[in-house]
């Protein structure tokens, strides 16, 4: 598309559109008006849902304003209180607070604008004829933060402090060295693993903690943040990093910062006529780029930590919430943001083996509902009462009767493997995948010619369900992955026979009638249907167990289920519902209409309004669009599969199964500029984007063979660029 570059460049600055009924929306950027991060609370909806979000994937920051106080919340993905107890005292913790108190601004208006291209956020405080501008950003290439304050027309007095929430479990030390304030915060008492973080702040252009800010003379604050996991002396590290730092260094750091974000956005791109969806596509990727990069510590449930008492302990909730933010990253070619996902699951294997041996008397691994990093289990010994019943806890672990959590952990691992065929990655996840397969080999019961699941709750605490449709899908995904890994890595070849036998004889997905139509039943015996959740379609997505290659009868049941369920806007599993509808060929015009509504139902920072589960919906739109424009499940690539032909669109470097990067345009109803880059030299199979037409392959710039048919396949070479050229009726390309 000739206009693609200009549309993309414009959108990276124009992160949002005017939205009906929302105050403070600007024409150029995401805008926030009179928003404030709620005070510490255990109410899920109070967790940073309405604040501008900044970060570099390790260090994160958000900001809010109230009663003359502008507060920046600092958090770090590796700063937790690490204790394997569900005592409400463990989970991610606030690293520090930067408090800027403005005299005479208690009733001031607050607005903020944020650019998606680099996360730079500009706040404005307006009180009558007085206006203060505060610009802030988290450096993408180091754990440094810059905050610049400018009084536009009148002097104003601002008090500057770094602080932390009150917490009896935390050991806090504070001090000042020359013009640098510092603090350390540690959790050393009654923990399994000690943690510590240090924050230092240096003031430029002014002296002291109470500054008379003059128009035309900026106040610059530079902060450095470090943890003990990354430096044995975090305080010494942050003080040294600021010791020789000058305010002029911000310019060179900003160049590096912008270069990182430019490279990030260059990984893939999408252009859409629906700019609301286009904005949401990029905003989801911005969110994950800002909060996910540390290879050992993925973001917790909420991504940004603004309180020491986050709901659900801010944990890694393993029955979809933890996995969902990552769904759209693989196809968007943002693999660096996905690497952290796996590590907590791998680190928990020893405890998972304990639970399997004791709770289910099986080999392999059995995982509880929520874990933390480094093998920590923040749901252990959960108090009985309220939502929890006595049989929800087994051998100290909180399972709610579910057996599927470890298999759920394979969803994103499988996607990473299938989209990259990275041998080192395959070796890394192989022990985990094998342990999941071993568990199901032992746990399944073979009777009357089929394998059956007993005593596996589809919902938290739903009881001893038989054949949950979700677990039936997860098993299929797990064993398909194991066969692929085993064959590629040449390991455990003899065990493939049992895996293939299970796949061949595994119980079918249960079906029932609702409203006179065949739909999926949540379980064969037990829960039949739930109106407040979309688990009844997750065997389709993210489990990949039903595709457009499935039988017409199965696809009809799937579409009926989507049609009757209508869980487009759901506090649980909207992130999988859209993709499931796309996977089974549901009406694309309905999907896009509902997706548009979904994209509008957000706070300015992209968090879904009314959804209590943090970042789980960050990439819902991103993932759905990717599935519509370049679906590749089952190693069959479908370009613009049923995407409306009256809408021009295009994409660059969408990552597909088989380790392919795909680019294509759709203009005036015609597919063009189809390019496939093969990383690993695998066989490429795709549905002909020009039905009934012949295609000329151009390999690395040289004319290749002609292919034809409804489904075309051709062998590729490592790092080969292949253009697909339509041969017109007069034999011209």
Buried (B, 14 or more C-beta within 10 A) or exposed (E): BEEBEEBBEEBBEBBBBEBEEBEBBBEEBBBBBBBBBBEBBEEBBBBBBBBBBBBBBBBBBBBBBBEBBBBBBBBBBBBBBBBBBBBEBBBBBBBBBBEBBBEEBEEBBBBBBBBBBBBBBBBBBBBEEBBBBBBBBBBBEBBBBBBBBBBBEBEBBBBBBBBBBEBEBBEBEBEEEEBBBBBBBBBEEEBBBEBBBBBBBBBBBBEEBEBBBBBEBBBBBBBBBBBBBBBEEBBEBBBBBBEEBEBEEBEEBBEEBBEBBEEBBEBBBBBBEBBBBBBBBBBBBBBBBBBBBBEBBBBBBBBBBBBBBBBBBBBBBBBBBBBBBBBBBBBBBBBBBBBBBBBBBBBBBEBBBBBBBBBBEBBBBBBBBBBBBBBBBBBBBBEEEEEBEEBBBBEBBBBBBBBBBBBBBBBBBBBBBBBBBBEEBBEBBBEBBBBBBBBBBEBBEEEEEBBBBBBBBBBBBBBEBBBBBBBBBBBBBBBBBBBBBBEBEEBBEEBBEEBEEBBEEBBEBBBBEBEEBBBBBBBBEBBBBBEEBBBBBBBBBBBBBBBBEBEEEBBEBBBBBBBBBBBBBBBBBBBBBBBBBBBBBBEBEBBBEBBBEBBBBBBBBBBBEEBBBBBBBBBBBBBBBBBBBBBBBBBBBBBBBBBBEEBBBBBBBBBBBBBBBBBBBBBEEEBBBBBBBBBBBBEBBBBBBBEEEBBBBBBEEEEBEEBEEEEBEBEBEEEBBBBBBBBEEEEEE
